[in-house]
Amino acid sequence: MTETITIPKQEYEQMKTELKVLRHTKLYERLLQFEENILKAKFTRSDLGF
């Protein structure tokens, strides 16, 4: 089931701009790199520092 919500156009445009800015940050790039790396191997709790 799909739900539809309505937001003001100005809010939508601001969200698009913020997402575009976020995608060009080092933090976002590092997160994508982390996701790629974690798919390659299985980790144990000790590998993660627990």
N, C-alpha and C positions, 0 to 999 in steps of 0.2 A: 504494500500500500504506500502510495506517495502522498506526502503532505505538502501543501503550498503555503508559503508565508509571504506577506507583502511588507516591504520596507521602503522608506522614502528614497527617491532616486539619488539625492545628495549623499545619503548614507551608503548606498550601493557603490557610488563612484569613489567615495573615500575608502571603502573596503578594497576595491580593485587596486587603487593606488598603493595602499599599505601592503597588500600582498605582493605587488610588483617590487616594492622596495625591499621587503623581507627576503625575497628570492635572490637578491644580489648581496646578501650579507655572508660573512665568513661562517657564522653560526649555522645558517641554513645549509651551506655547502658541506660543512663538517657533519651535519646530521645525515645528509644523503650519503656521504662517504661511510659513516657508521653503519647505516642500513645495508649498504653493499657488503661491507666487511662481515657483518654478523650472519649474513646468508651463506657465507663460504665455509664456516666451521661451527661446530657445536662447542659451547663453552660450559665449564663447570662453575659451581659457586666460588671455588677458590680462584679461578681465572678472573672473576669479576670482583674479587676482594672481599667476599663474605666468609 
